[in-house]
Amino acid sequence: MNLRLRRAVAVLAMPAVLMATAGASPPVRQGHPVVGTWRITMPDGSCSETYRIRSDGTTLVFSNEEVAESTFSISDQPDKDGFYKEVDTIVKDNGKRDCLGDVSEVGHSSTTYLLFHPSGDMFLMCVERRTDKCLGPFIRVKGNAI
């Protein structure tokens, strides 16, 4: 294979290689209820977290001074009890403290179960497929605001 052809093949293959090495998640289907911008406020009102959940399987989170990015996968449809299984992995963090005073660890992965309100504008994030161990509600932010 001549040098010019090898370069062309390498350039054409580069996006696929970069996506594979970046651990890109499969995209979320169009119209999935999780896609959008969500906000949760601490019960005492002292701090809020904003989650920008994208259809490409990535999330950008603002919490207190922390800015974190993650990749995620989520079930396409809810289970018989209405829960969507989500697996989220932190891929980038600015090393600053979130609303709880914690710093997210890059590489940390967590599994949660999301339960949406029938309106589609709120959800609970639960550690099990039960509503007694949940955070929320996460409220949909309308428009393009973060």
Solvent accessible surface area in square Angstrom, and as a share of the most:
residue,aa,sasa,rsa
1,M,146,0.65
2,N,97,0.50
3,L,100,0.50
4,R,203,0.74
5,L,92,0.46
6,R,131,0.48
7,R,151,0.55
8,A,47,0.37
9,V,74,0.42
10,A,55,0.43
11,V,99,0.57
12,L,143,0.71
13,A,45,0.35
14,M,101,0.45
15,P,80,0.51
16,A,69,0.54
17,V,85,0.49
18,L,107,0.53
19,M,119,0.53
20,A,79,0.61
21,T,107,0.62
22,A,70,0.54
23,G,48,0.46
24,A,49,0.38
25,S,19,0.12
26,P,93,0.59
27,P,109,0.68
28,V,17,0.10
29,R,89,0.32
30,Q,172,0.76
31,G,64,0.61
32,H,6,0.03
33,P,32,0.20
34,V,0,0.00
35,V,46,0.27
36,G,22,0.21
37,T,12,0.07
38,W,0,0.00
39,R,78,0.28
40,I,15,0.08
41,T,71,0.42
42,M,33,0.15
43,P,146,0.92
44,D,114,0.59
45,G,51,0.49
46,S,87,0.56
47,C,23,0.14
48,S,42,0.27
49,E,19,0.09
50,T,9,0.05
51,Y,40,0.15
52,R,64,0.23
53,I,11,0.05
54,R,82,0.30
55,S,52,0.34
56,D,76,0.39
57,G,0,0.00
58,T,35,0.21
59,T,5,0.03
60,L,27,0.14
61,V,19,0.11
62,F,64,0.27
63,S,1,0.01
64,N,93,0.48
65,E,112,0.50
66,E,6,0.03
67,V,56,0.32
68,A,4,0.03
69,E,60,0.27
70,S,4,0.02
71,T,19,0.11
72,F,3,0.01
73,S,52,0.33
74,I,25,0.13
75,S,40,0.26
76,D,70,0.36
77,Q,107,0.48
78,P,54,0.34
79,D,49,0.25
80,K,191,0.81
81,D,85,0.44
82,G,25,0.24
83,F,11,0.05
84,Y,17,0.06
85,K,87,0.37
86,E,11,0.05
87,V,53,0.30
88,D,30,0.16
89,T,39,0.23
90,I,27,0.13
91,V,70,0.40
92,K,124,0.53
93,D,28,0.15
94,N,69,0.35
95,G,48,0.46
96,K,105,0.44
97,R,136,0.50
98,D,19,0.10
99,C,24,0.14
100,L,131,0.65
101,G,32,0.31
102,D,80,0.41
103,V,64,0.37
104,S,32,0.21
105,E,126,0.56
106,V,86,0.50
107,G,50,0.48
108,H,102,0.46
109,S,58,0.38
110,S,44,0.29
111,T,57,0.33
112,T,19,0.11
113,Y,30,0.11
114,L,1,0.00
115,L,44,0.22
116,F,32,0.13
117,H,85,0.38
118,P,134,0.84
119,S,68,0.44
120,G,20,0.20
121,D,48,0.25
122,M,62,0.28
123,F,4,0.02
124,L,54,0.27
125,M,37,0.16
126,C,0,0.00
127,V,90,0.52
128,E,64,0.29
129,R,115,0.42
130,R,114,0.42
131,T,84,0.49
132,D,101,0.52
133,K,100,0.43
134,C,40,0.24
135,L,110,0.55
136,G,35,0.34
137,P,65,0.41
138,F,2,0.01
139,I,76,0.39
140,R,56,0.20
141,V,24,0.14
142,K,135,0.57
143,G,66,0.64
144,N,145,0.74
145,A,61,0.48
146,I,86,0.44
